[in-house]
Amino acid sequence: MANVIVIGAQWGDEGKGKITDLLSRSADVVVRYQGGVNAGHTVVVKDQTFKLHLIPSGILYPNTKCIIGSGTVIDPKVLIGEIDQLAELGVSTEQLYISQTAHVTMPYHRLIDQASEEQRGEHKIGTTKRGIGPTYADKSERIGIRMVDLIDPDGLRSQVTWAVKHKNAVLEKLYNRPPLDPAAVVEEYLAYADRLRPHVIDSSLEIDKAVRDRANILFEGAQGTLLDLDHGTYPYVTSSNPISGGACVGAGVGPTIIDRVIGVAKAYTTRVGEGPFPTELEDEIGTILGDVGAEFGTTTGRPRRCGWFDAVIGRYAVRINGLDCLAITKLDVLDSLPEIKVCVAYDIDGEVCNHLPSNARQFAKCKPIYKTLPGWQQSTADCRSLADLPPTALSYLKFLAELMEVPIAIVSLGPSRDQTIIVEDPIHGPKRALLDAPQISP
């Protein structure tokens, strides 16, 4: 039995969907613990591509329970769309459960998000405009609508009528936007409630039962460490806590049940939206990384900014999350490059900085200090063990493990499930390690 948290060790979009999908085959329960439809996982199985925003990746395994935890915010329309899309692809959602205390994204949340971001002008933070921030704001203000409220018709009418009146004042007077019709909103959301009611449960009770039954539980987050509300590159962050500590709060469990934390990082670095990005490449190499890596956001379709691997933020992710091991993804994207750079520290006004600055103005001044390594200039797409990798590719991974001071347990070499080297199964441990290659340890 093992309870494992999977987190993003960069700015999100690290390939957590594939890694979570791989680990889900050994999991009895998969729990999504934070975020909303502003995040997306892409999973490729044979010739089918699944784009998931709210439903945990484990849904592709028929015997795995999938729980959307209380730390998430749920857009019912999007969730129902995902359920219907999966049904069309022959995937059952009978094992999908939703926390009754998860908060609901309403139409006014989306409208306020869009208007607020537009009003920021040059100070915009790059929100997806999906209403996530305003939903979490209402949660903190204690005026939010939860799933348990959504499935209570009388309670929903009362809450929505009051909320729409309050939000219309904001939309009209602050943003000069037309008001919403509360009756129309109620009617729309009552229809969503009818569809989702069979899935709504006391999720913390269900997870506790799984713990007592000694089941394997996988906790998956959205976004990445550097987008964490408290520990990310503020203010260019999300509205929740993607770090490992957020799993306990968002799922409703105690930290003593967690056995391992695995961090997912690309073999290079990407970022979507605004904010400083020390290793960003605005040249031919950056274009190659974006084109070969198909770097477009799952949720928004926005092109991702690309740069070299940043070990400073990597070490920070190890520390903040208490990482036990790493999954390195998209190593194959570097196949054609004659040389590869890794940021080992920052230069701030002539001073060497080995740690991530908390001050946004200081972080914006950071210039990367690089270590240059030789490339391998041959395809790794068909490698299935560490022994198959070109020696320089293996040396690159070894260097990353040394810098991050944690072992690499998984190496991904493409979007498909089979394009993976599993050095060690983070759920079942070293006994499942490949016999023909040593663990990539620091």
C-alpha positions as CSV (number, residue, x, y, z in Angstrom):
1,M,0.0,0.0,0.0
2,A,1.2,3.5,-0.8
3,N,-0.4,6.9,-0.8
4,V,1.4,9.1,-3.3
5,I,1.2,12.8,-4.3
6,V,2.0,13.9,-7.9
7,I,2.9,17.6,-8.3
8,G,4.3,19.8,-11.0
9,A,7.8,21.0,-10.2
10,Q,7.8,24.0,-12.6
11,W,5.2,26.4,-13.8
12,G,2.7,23.7,-14.7
13,D,2.2,21.9,-18.1
14,E,5.0,19.5,-17.1
15,G,3.2,16.4,-18.3
16,K,1.5,15.4,-15.1
17,G,-1.4,13.9,-17.0
18,K,0.7,11.2,-18.5
19,I,2.6,10.5,-15.3
20,T,-0.7,10.3,-13.3
21,D,-2.2,8.1,-15.9
22,L,0.8,5.7,-15.7
23,L,0.7,5.6,-11.9
24,S,-3.1,5.2,-11.9
25,R,-2.8,1.6,-13.1
26,S,-1.4,0.8,-9.7
27,A,-3.8,3.0,-7.8
28,D,-7.2,2.1,-6.4
29,V,-8.3,5.7,-5.9
30,V,-7.2,8.9,-7.7
31,V,-8.0,12.2,-6.0
32,R,-7.8,15.6,-7.7
33,Y,-7.2,18.0,-4.8
34,Q,-7.2,21.6,-6.2
35,G,-7.6,23.9,-9.2
36,G,-10.4,24.1,-11.7
37,V,-11.0,24.2,-15.4
38,N,-8.0,26.6,-15.7
39,A,-5.8,23.4,-15.8
40,G,-5.7,20.6,-18.2
41,H,-4.2,17.1,-18.6
42,T,-3.6,15.5,-21.9
43,V,-3.3,11.7,-22.0
44,V,-2.6,9.7,-25.2
45,V,-3.6,6.1,-25.2
46,K,-2.8,4.3,-28.5
47,D,-4.5,6.4,-31.2
48,Q,-6.8,8.3,-28.8
49,T,-6.1,11.7,-27.1
50,F,-8.0,12.6,-23.9
51,K,-8.0,16.2,-22.8
52,L,-9.2,16.4,-19.2
53,H,-9.7,19.6,-17.1
54,L,-11.5,18.4,-14.0
55,I,-11.8,14.6,-14.1
56,P,-8.8,12.8,-12.7
57,S,-6.6,10.9,-15.2
58,G,-7.4,7.6,-13.5
59,I,-10.8,7.6,-15.1
60,L,-9.3,5.7,-18.0
61,Y,-8.9,2.7,-15.7
62,P,-12.4,1.1,-15.2
63,N,-11.7,-0.2,-11.7
64,T,-10.2,3.0,-10.3
65,K,-12.3,5.3,-8.2
66,C,-11.8,9.0,-9.2
67,I,-12.6,11.7,-6.7
68,I,-12.8,15.5,-7.3
69,G,-11.8,16.8,-3.9
70,S,-13.2,19.7,-1.9
71,G,-10.2,21.9,-2.7
72,T,-11.2,22.1,-6.4
73,V,-13.6,24.5,-7.9
74,I,-16.1,23.0,-10.4
75,D,-17.7,24.5,-13.5
76,P,-20.7,22.1,-13.9
77,K,-21.1,22.8,-17.6
78,V,-17.5,21.9,-18.4
79,L,-17.6,18.8,-16.1
80,I,-20.7,17.5,-17.8
81,G,-19.1,18.2,-21.2
82,E,-16.1,16.0,-20.1
83,I,-18.4,13.3,-18.9
84,D,-20.3,13.3,-22.3
85,Q,-17.0,13.4,-24.3
86,L,-15.7,10.4,-22.4
87,A,-18.9,8.5,-23.0
88,E,-18.6,9.1,-26.7
89,L,-15.1,7.6,-26.5
90,G,-16.4,4.6,-24.6
91,V,-15.0,5.6,-21.2
92,S,-17.4,5.0,-18.2
93,T,-17.7,7.6,-15.5
94,E,-19.6,5.4,-13.1
95,Q,-16.6,5.5,-10.7
96,L,-16.4,9.3,-10.7
97,Y,-17.3,11.1,-7.4
98,I,-17.4,14.7,-6.5
99,S,-16.9,16.2,-3.1
100,Q,-20.1,17.8,-1.7
101,T,-18.0,20.6,-0.2
102,A,-16.2,21.6,-3.5
103,H,-17.2,25.1,-4.7
104,V,-19.0,25.8,-7.9
105,T,-18.0,28.3,-10.6
106,M,-20.9,30.4,-11.6
107,P,-21.5,32.6,-14.7
108,Y,-20.7,35.8,-12.8
109,H,-17.3,34.4,-11.8
110,R,-16.4,34.0,-15.4
111,L,-17.7,37.5,-16.3
112,I,-15.9,39.2,-13.4
113,D,-12.6,37.3,-14.2
114,Q,-12.7,38.4,-17.8
115,A,-13.6,42.1,-17.0
116,S,-11.0,42.3,-14.2
117,E,-8.2,40.9,-16.4
118,E,-9.0,43.3,-19.2
119,Q,-9.1,46.2,-16.8
120,R,-5.6,45.4,-15.5
121,G,-4.1,46.4,-18.9
122,E,-0.3,46.2,-18.7
123,H,-0.6,44.8,-15.2
124,K,-2.6,41.7,-16.3
125,I,-1.5,38.4,-14.7
126,G,-2.4,36.0,-17.6
127,T,-5.5,34.4,-16.1
128,T,-7.4,31.9,-18.3
129,K,-10.5,34.0,-17.7
130,R,-12.4,30.8,-16.6
131,G,-13.6,32.3,-13.4
132,I,-11.3,30.4,-11.1
133,G,-9.9,33.3,-9.1
134,P,-13.3,34.9,-8.4
135,T,-14.7,31.4,-7.3
136,Y,-11.9,31.0,-4.8
137,A,-12.4,34.6,-3.7
138,D,-16.1,33.9,-2.9
139,K,-15.0,30.8,-1.1
140,S,-12.6,32.9,1.1
141,E,-15.3,35.5,1.6
142,R,-17.7,32.8,2.7
143,I,-20.3,33.6,0.1
144,G,-19.6,30.7,-2.3
145,I,-22.0,28.0,-3.6
146,R,-20.8,24.5,-3.0
147,M,-21.9,21.2,-4.6
148,V,-24.1,20.4,-1.7
149,D,-25.9,23.7,-2.3
150,L,-26.1,23.0,-6.1
151,I,-28.1,19.7,-5.5
152,D,-30.5,21.4,-3.1
153,P,-33.1,23.1,-5.3
154,D,-34.6,25.4,-2.7
155,G,-31.2,26.4,-1.2
156,L,-29.8,27.0,-4.7
157,R,-32.6,29.4,-5.7
158,S,-32.2,31.4,-2.5
159,Q,-28.4,31.6,-2.8
160,V,-28.3,32.4,-6.5
161,T,-30.9,35.1,-6.3
162,W,-28.9,36.9,-3.6
163,A,-25.5,36.3,-5.2
164,V,-26.6,37.5,-8.7
165,K,-28.1,40.7,-7.2
166,H,-24.8,41.3,-5.4
167,K,-22.6,40.5,-8.5
168,N,-24.8,42.4,-10.9
169,A,-23.9,45.6,-8.9
170,V,-20.2,44.8,-9.4
171,L,-20.7,44.0,-13.1
172,E,-22.7,47.1,-13.9
173,K,-21.1,49.7,-11.7
174,L,-17.4,48.6,-11.7
175,Y,-17.1,47.0,-15.1
176,N,-19.9,48.5,-17.1
177,R,-21.2,45.1,-18.1
178,P,-24.8,44.0,-18.5
179,P,-26.5,42.2,-15.6
180,L,-27.4,38.6,-15.3
181,D,-31.0,37.2,-15.0
182,P,-31.1,35.3,-11.7
183,A,-34.0,33.1,-12.8
184,A,-32.1,32.0,-15.9
185,V,-29.0,31.2,-13.9
186,V,-31.1,29.1,-11.5
187,E,-32.8,27.2,-14.3
188,E,-29.5,26.5,-16.0
189,Y,-27.8,25.3,-12.8
190,L,-30.7,23.2,-11.6
191,A,-30.3,21.2,-14.9
192,Y,-26.6,20.7,-14.1
193,A,-27.5,19.5,-10.6
194,D,-29.8,16.8,-12.0
195,R,-26.9,15.4,-14.1
196,L,-24.3,15.6,-11.3
197,R,-26.3,14.6,-8.2
198,P,-25.5,10.9,-8.4
199,H,-21.8,11.6,-8.3
200,V,-21.8,13.9,-5.2
201,I,-20.6,12.3,-2.0
202,D,-18.8,13.0,1.3
203,S,-15.4,12.6,-0.3
204,S,-13.3,12.8,2.9
205,L,-15.3,9.9,4.3
206,E,-14.7,7.9,1.1
207,I,-11.0,8.6,1.1
208,D,-10.8,7.7,4.8
209,K,-12.4,4.3,4.0
210,A,-9.8,3.7,1.3
211,V,-7.0,4.5,3.8
212,R,-8.5,2.1,6.3
213,D,-8.8,-0.6,3.6
214,R,-5.1,0.0,2.8
215,A,-5.8,1.0,-0.8
216,N,-3.3,2.7,-3.0
217,I,-4.3,6.3,-3.3
218,L,-2.9,8.8,-5.8
219,F,-3.3,12.5,-5.2
220,E,-3.0,14.7,-8.3
221,G,-2.8,18.4,-8.4
222,A,-3.2,20.9,-11.2
223,Q,-0.7,23.6,-12.3
224,G,2.7,23.6,-10.7
225,T,4.8,24.6,-7.7
226,L,5.8,28.1,-9.1
227,L,2.1,28.9,-9.6
228,D,1.2,28.2,-5.9
229,L,-0.7,31.1,-4.3
230,D,1.5,31.2,-1.2
231,H,4.8,29.8,-2.5
232,G,4.8,30.6,-6.2
233,T,6.1,33.6,-8.2
234,Y,3.5,36.0,-6.9
235,P,1.5,37.8,-8.2
236,Y,1.7,35.6,-11.4
237,V,0.2,32.6,-9.7
238,T,-3.0,30.6,-9.5
239,S,-5.6,30.9,-6.8
240,S,-5.0,27.7,-5.0
241,N,-2.2,25.5,-3.6
242,P,-0.8,23.0,-6.2
243,I,2.1,22.1,-3.8
244,S,2.1,18.8,-2.0
245,G,0.9,20.4,1.2
246,G,-2.3,21.4,-0.6
247,A,-3.2,17.7,-1.2
248,C,-4.0,17.2,2.5
249,V,-6.2,20.3,2.7
250,G,-7.8,19.8,-0.7
251,A,-8.6,16.1,-0.2
252,G,-9.4,16.2,3.5
253,V,-6.7,13.9,4.9
254,G,-4.0,14.2,7.4
255,P,-0.3,14.4,6.4
256,T,0.6,11.2,8.3
257,I,-1.0,9.1,5.6
258,I,1.2,10.3,2.8
259,D,4.1,7.9,1.8
260,R,5.8,9.6,-1.1
261,V,5.8,12.8,-3.2
262,I,6.8,12.7,-6.9
263,G,7.6,15.8,-8.8
264,V,7.1,16.1,-12.6
265,A,9.5,18.4,-14.5
266,K,10.2,18.8,-18.2
267,A,13.7,18.3,-19.5
268,Y,13.5,22.0,-20.2
269,T,11.2,24.7,-18.8
270,T,8.0,26.3,-20.1
271,R,5.6,29.0,-18.8
272,V,2.2,30.2,-19.9
273,G,1.0,33.7,-19.2
274,E,2.8,36.7,-17.7
275,G,5.7,37.0,-15.3
276,P,9.5,36.7,-15.2
277,F,11.1,33.7,-16.8
278,P,15.0,33.8,-16.4
279,T,15.8,31.0,-18.9
280,E,13.3,32.0,-21.6
281,L,14.6,31.6,-25.1
282,E,13.3,34.0,-27.7
283,D,15.5,32.6,-30.5
284,E,15.7,29.7,-32.8
285,I,16.2,27.2,-30.0
286,G,13.1,28.4,-28.2
287,T,11.1,28.0,-31.4
288,I,12.5,24.4,-31.8
289,L,11.4,23.5,-28.2
290,G,8.0,25.0,-28.8
291,D,7.5,23.3,-32.2
292,V,8.9,19.9,-31.4
293,G,7.3,19.8,-27.9
294,A,3.9,21.0,-29.2
295,E,3.9,23.6,-26.5
296,F,0.3,24.9,-26.5
297,G,-1.9,25.1,-23.4
298,T,-4.4,22.3,-23.0
299,T,-7.0,24.7,-21.6
300,T,-6.4,27.9,-23.6
301,G,-4.4,26.8,-26.6
302,R,-2.0,29.7,-25.9
303,P,1.7,29.1,-27.0
304,R,3.9,28.3,-24.0
305,R,7.1,30.3,-23.5
306,C,10.1,27.9,-23.7
307,G,13.6,28.0,-22.1
308,W,16.4,25.8,-20.7
309,F,16.0,23.7,-17.6
310,D,16.1,25.9,-14.4
311,A,17.7,24.0,-11.5
312,V,17.1,26.9,-9.1
313,I,13.3,26.6,-9.3
314,G,13.9,22.8,-9.4
315,R,15.7,22.8,-6.1
316,Y,13.0,25.1,-4.7
317,A,10.3,22.6,-5.8
318,V,12.2,19.8,-4.1
319,R,12.3,21.8,-0.8
320,I,8.8,23.2,-0.8
321,N,7.2,19.8,-1.7
322,G,9.5,17.4,0.1
323,L,10.0,15.5,-3.1
324,D,11.2,11.9,-2.9
325,C,11.8,11.4,-6.6
326,L,11.3,13.0,-10.1
327,A,9.6,12.2,-13.4
328,I,11.5,13.9,-16.2
329,T,9.3,14.4,-19.3
330,K,9.9,15.3,-22.9
331,L,13.5,14.3,-23.0
332,D,13.0,13.5,-26.7
333,V,12.4,17.2,-27.5
334,L,16.1,17.8,-26.9
335,D,17.2,15.1,-29.3
336,S,18.3,17.3,-32.2
337,L,20.3,19.9,-30.2
338,P,24.1,19.9,-30.4
339,E,24.4,21.3,-26.9
340,I,22.1,21.8,-24.0
341,K,22.2,24.4,-21.2
342,V,21.1,24.1,-17.6
343,C,20.6,27.1,-15.3
344,V,22.6,26.3,-12.1
345,A,22.2,29.7,-10.4
346,Y,21.2,33.3,-11.0
347,D,23.1,36.5,-11.3
348,I,21.4,39.5,-9.6
349,D,23.2,42.7,-10.1
350,G,26.5,40.9,-10.1
351,E,25.8,38.7,-7.1
352,V,25.4,34.9,-7.4
353,C,22.1,33.7,-6.1
354,N,21.4,30.0,-5.6
355,H,17.9,30.4,-4.3
356,L,14.6,31.7,-5.7
357,P,14.0,35.3,-4.7
358,S,10.6,36.0,-3.0
359,N,10.6,39.6,-4.2
360,A,9.0,39.8,-7.7
361,R,11.2,42.8,-8.6
362,Q,14.4,40.9,-7.7
363,F,13.2,37.8,-9.6
364,A,12.7,40.0,-12.7
365,K,16.4,40.9,-12.5
366,C,17.6,37.3,-12.4
367,K,20.0,36.4,-15.2
368,P,20.7,32.7,-15.6
369,I,24.2,31.2,-15.0
370,Y,24.5,28.3,-17.3
371,K,26.3,25.0,-17.4
372,T,26.6,23.7,-21.0
373,L,26.4,20.0,-21.7
374,P,26.8,18.1,-25.0
375,G,23.7,17.0,-26.8
376,W,23.2,13.5,-28.2
377,Q,21.7,14.3,-31.6
378,Q,19.9,11.0,-32.1
379,S,16.3,9.9,-31.4
380,T,15.4,8.6,-28.0
381,A,11.7,8.0,-28.8
382,D,12.1,4.3,-29.0
383,C,14.2,3.9,-25.8
384,R,12.5,1.7,-23.2
385,S,15.3,1.3,-20.6
386,L,18.1,3.5,-19.4
387,A,20.6,1.2,-21.2
388,D,18.9,2.2,-24.5
389,L,19.6,5.9,-24.0
390,P,22.6,7.6,-25.6
391,P,25.4,8.0,-23.0
392,T,25.2,11.8,-23.2
393,A,21.4,11.7,-22.6
394,L,22.0,9.5,-19.5
395,S,24.7,11.9,-18.4
396,Y,22.2,14.8,-18.8
397,L,19.7,13.0,-16.6
398,K,22.4,12.2,-14.0
399,F,23.4,15.9,-13.9
400,L,19.8,17.0,-13.3
401,A,19.5,14.4,-10.5
402,E,22.7,15.7,-8.9
403,L,21.5,19.3,-9.1
404,M,18.1,18.5,-7.7
405,E,19.4,16.1,-5.1
406,V,16.7,13.5,-5.7
407,P,16.6,10.4,-7.8
408,I,14.8,10.2,-11.2
409,A,12.2,7.5,-11.1
410,I,10.5,8.0,-14.5
411,V,11.7,9.3,-17.9
412,S,9.1,10.2,-20.5
413,L,10.1,10.2,-24.2
414,G,6.8,11.0,-25.9
415,P,3.1,11.4,-25.3
416,S,2.1,7.8,-25.4
417,R,2.0,5.5,-22.4
418,D,4.6,3.1,-23.9
419,Q,7.1,5.9,-24.6
420,T,8.3,5.7,-21.0
421,I,11.2,4.4,-19.0
422,I,10.1,3.4,-15.5
423,V,13.2,3.2,-13.4
424,E,11.2,2.8,-10.2
425,D,7.5,2.6,-9.6
426,P,6.8,5.4,-7.0
427,I,3.8,3.4,-5.7
428,H,5.3,-0.1,-5.4
429,G,8.9,1.1,-4.8
430,P,12.3,-0.4,-5.8
431,K,11.0,-3.9,-6.1
432,R,9.4,-2.8,-9.4
433,A,12.6,-1.1,-10.7
434,L,14.0,-2.1,-14.1
435,L,16.5,-4.9,-13.6
436,D,18.7,-3.8,-16.6
437,A,19.6,-0.4,-15.4
438,P,20.6,1.4,-12.1
439,Q,18.4,4.1,-10.6
440,I,19.3,7.6,-11.7
441,S,20.4,8.9,-8.3
442,P,22.1,12.1,-7.3
